[in-house]
Amino acid sequence: MAVSSRMVALSISLVLVNLVLFSSFTEAKDFIVGGKSNGWEVPASPQSQPLNQWAQSSRFQLGDSLVWKYETGKDSVLQVTRENYLNCVSTKPIAEYKDGSNTKVVLNKSGPYYFISGAKGHCEKGQKLIVVVMAPRVEAPAPSPADAAAVPPTSGATITSSSRFGGGFVVLMGLGMALVL
């Protein structure tokens, strides 16, 4: 009977640890460009840049998608270089999309993406967009003991396992161990 309760406790603690470790992963999201179904349109004023204001207020991650809603045949989306974005050059785009409400671009690399309207004169009137995709988080490797000795803390604070791995992780590990014992 004691072995059974220990196995249950161990299983529960492993589930809790997995929840903490994998809670930072999120699913990819679809973003409707401009935040609304008619977001891909010529703005009232080119200086207002509503598309870029929308993009700056959003957080784009690897794997997310941009979805454009526009009328097929009346507009299109061109993915261009930075230079072509700045100068509204529509020749030789990186990619061209003309499928109206079915235009979906997967953001598969970190860094900036540049888009302009393919309709004549629309880019010059401000129908363009810059989206910046955040780089994935990469944790820095722990310093070696020799490095740690060479650089003493300047604030008098010490680094503990709870500050390095997150207090929740240490608390859950402690709970799991207490349940097993």
Contacts in CASP RR format, 6 or more apart in sequence:
PFRMAT RR
TARGET T0000
AUTHOR 0000-0000-0000
METHOD contacts of the structure
MODEL  1
MAVSSRMVALSISLVLVNLVLFSSFTEAKDFIVGGKSNGWEVPASPQSQP
LNQWAQSSRFQLGDSLVWKYETGKDSVLQVTRENYLNCVSTKPIAEYKDG
SNTKVVLNKSGPYYFISGAKGHCEKGQKLIVVVMAPRVEAPAPSPADAAA
VPPTSGATITSSSRFGGGFVVLMGLGMALVL
6 180 0 8 1.000
9 176 0 8 1.000
9 179 0 8 1.000
9 180 0 8 1.000
10 176 0 8 1.000
10 179 0 8 1.000
10 180 0 8 1.000
12 176 0 8 1.000
12 179 0 8 1.000
13 172 0 8 1.000
13 173 0 8 1.000
13 175 0 8 1.000
13 176 0 8 1.000
13 177 0 8 1.000
13 179 0 8 1.000
13 180 0 8 1.000
16 172 0 8 1.000
16 175 0 8 1.000
16 176 0 8 1.000
17 169 0 8 1.000
17 172 0 8 1.000
17 173 0 8 1.000
17 176 0 8 1.000
20 168 0 8 1.000
20 169 0 8 1.000
20 172 0 8 1.000
21 169 0 8 1.000
24 137 0 8 1.000
26 61 0 8 1.000
28 61 0 8 1.000
28 63 0 8 1.000
28 64 0 8 1.000
28 65 0 8 1.000
29 61 0 8 1.000
29 64 0 8 1.000
29 65 0 8 1.000
30 64 0 8 1.000
30 65 0 8 1.000
30 66 0 8 1.000
30 67 0 8 1.000
30 104 0 8 1.000
31 58 0 8 1.000
31 60 0 8 1.000
31 64 0 8 1.000
31 65 0 8 1.000
31 66 0 8 1.000
31 67 0 8 1.000
32 39 0 8 1.000
32 67 0 8 1.000
32 68 0 8 1.000
32 69 0 8 1.000
33 39 0 8 1.000
33 40 0 8 1.000
33 51 0 8 1.000
33 54 0 8 1.000
33 66 0 8 1.000
33 67 0 8 1.000
33 68 0 8 1.000
33 69 0 8 1.000
33 129 0 8 1.000
34 40 0 8 1.000
34 50 0 8 1.000
34 51 0 8 1.000
34 54 0 8 1.000
34 55 0 8 1.000
35 54 0 8 1.000
37 69 0 8 1.000
38 69 0 8 1.000
39 50 0 8 1.000
39 51 0 8 1.000
39 54 0 8 1.000
39 69 0 8 1.000
40 51 0 8 1.000
40 68 0 8 1.000
40 69 0 8 1.000
40 70 0 8 1.000
40 75 0 8 1.000
40 77 0 8 1.000
40 117 0 8 1.000
40 127 0 8 1.000
41 70 0 8 1.000
41 127 0 8 1.000
42 117 0 8 1.000
42 122 0 8 1.000
42 125 0 8 1.000
42 126 0 8 1.000
42 127 0 8 1.000
43 49 0 8 1.000
43 50 0 8 1.000
43 51 0 8 1.000
43 125 0 8 1.000
43 126 0 8 1.000
43 127 0 8 1.000
46 124 0 8 1.000
46 125 0 8 1.000
46 126 0 8 1.000
49 126 0 8 1.000
51 126 0 8 1.000
51 127 0 8 1.000
51 128 0 8 1.000
51 129 0 8 1.000
52 128 0 8 1.000
52 129 0 8 1.000
52 130 0 8 1.000
55 129 0 8 1.000
55 130 0 8 1.000
55 131 0 8 1.000
55 132 0 8 1.000
59 134 0 8 1.000
60 107 0 8 1.000
60 131 0 8 1.000
60 132 0 8 1.000
60 133 0 8 1.000
60 134 0 8 1.000
61 107 0 8 1.000
61 133 0 8 1.000
61 134 0 8 1.000
62 107 0 8 1.000
62 108 0 8 1.000
62 109 0 8 1.000
62 110 0 8 1.000
62 133 0 8 1.000
62 134 0 8 1.000
62 136 0 8 1.000
63 106 0 8 1.000
63 107 0 8 1.000
63 108 0 8 1.000
64 106 0 8 1.000
64 107 0 8 1.000
64 133 0 8 1.000
65 104 0 8 1.000
65 105 0 8 1.000
65 106 0 8 1.000
65 107 0 8 1.000
66 104 0 8 1.000
66 105 0 8 1.000
66 107 0 8 1.000
66 113 0 8 1.000
66 115 0 8 1.000
66 131 0 8 1.000
67 103 0 8 1.000
67 104 0 8 1.000
68 77 0 8 1.000
68 97 0 8 1.000
68 100 0 8 1.000
68 101 0 8 1.000
68 103 0 8 1.000
68 104 0 8 1.000
69 100 0 8 1.000
69 101 0 8 1.000
70 76 0 8 1.000
70 77 0 8 1.000
70 100 0 8 1.000
70 101 0 8 1.000
70 103 0 8 1.000
71 100 0 8 1.000
72 98 0 8 1.000
72 99 0 8 1.000
72 100 0 8 1.000
72 101 0 8 1.000
73 98 0 8 1.000
73 100 0 8 1.000
74 119 0 8 1.000
75 100 0 8 1.000
75 117 0 8 1.000
75 118 0 8 1.000
75 119 0 8 1.000
75 122 0 8 1.000
76 96 0 8 1.000
76 97 0 8 1.000
76 98 0 8 1.000
76 100 0 8 1.000
76 117 0 8 1.000
76 118 0 8 1.000
76 119 0 8 1.000
77 96 0 8 1.000
77 97 0 8 1.000
77 103 0 8 1.000
77 105 0 8 1.000
77 115 0 8 1.000
77 116 0 8 1.000
77 117 0 8 1.000
77 118 0 8 1.000
78 90 0 8 1.000
78 93 0 8 1.000
78 94 0 8 1.000
78 95 0 8 1.000
78 96 0 8 1.000
78 97 0 8 1.000
78 115 0 8 1.000
78 116 0 8 1.000
78 117 0 8 1.000
78 118 0 8 1.000
79 93 0 8 1.000
79 94 0 8 1.000
79 95 0 8 1.000
79 96 0 8 1.000
79 97 0 8 1.000
79 105 0 8 1.000
79 113 0 8 1.000
79 114 0 8 1.000
79 115 0 8 1.000
80 89 0 8 1.000
80 90 0 8 1.000
80 93 0 8 1.000
80 94 0 8 1.000
80 114 0 8 1.000
80 115 0 8 1.000
80 116 0 8 1.000
81 94 0 8 1.000
81 114 0 8 1.000
82 112 0 8 1.000
82 114 0 8 1.000
83 89 0 8 1.000
84 90 0 8 1.000
84 92 0 8 1.000
84 93 0 8 1.000
84 114 0 8 1.000
84 116 0 8 1.000
85 114 0 8 1.000
85 115 0 8 1.000
85 116 0 8 1.000
85 128 0 8 1.000
85 130 0 8 1.000
88 116 0 8 1.000
88 121 0 8 1.000
88 123 0 8 1.000
88 124 0 8 1.000
88 128 0 8 1.000
90 116 0 8 1.000
90 118 0 8 1.000
90 123 0 8 1.000
95 105 0 8 1.000
96 118 0 8 1.000
97 103 0 8 1.000
97 105 0 8 1.000
105 113 0 8 1.000
107 113 0 8 1.000
107 131 0 8 1.000
107 133 0 8 1.000
109 133 0 8 1.000
110 133 0 8 1.000
110 134 0 8 1.000
110 135 0 8 1.000
110 136 0 8 1.000
111 132 0 8 1.000
111 133 0 8 1.000
111 135 0 8 1.000
112 130 0 8 1.000
112 131 0 8 1.000
112 132 0 8 1.000
112 133 0 8 1.000
113 130 0 8 1.000
113 131 0 8 1.000
113 132 0 8 1.000
113 133 0 8 1.000
114 128 0 8 1.000
114 129 0 8 1.000
114 130 0 8 1.000
115 128 0 8 1.000
115 129 0 8 1.000
115 130 0 8 1.000
115 131 0 8 1.000
116 122 0 8 1.000
116 123 0 8 1.000
116 127 0 8 1.000
116 128 0 8 1.000
116 129 0 8 1.000
117 123 0 8 1.000
117 127 0 8 1.000
117 128 0 8 1.000
119 127 0 8 1.000
142 164 0 8 1.000
143 151 0 8 1.000
153 159 0 8 1.000
161 170 0 8 1.000
162 168 0 8 1.000
162 169 0 8 1.000
162 170 0 8 1.000
162 171 0 8 1.000
END
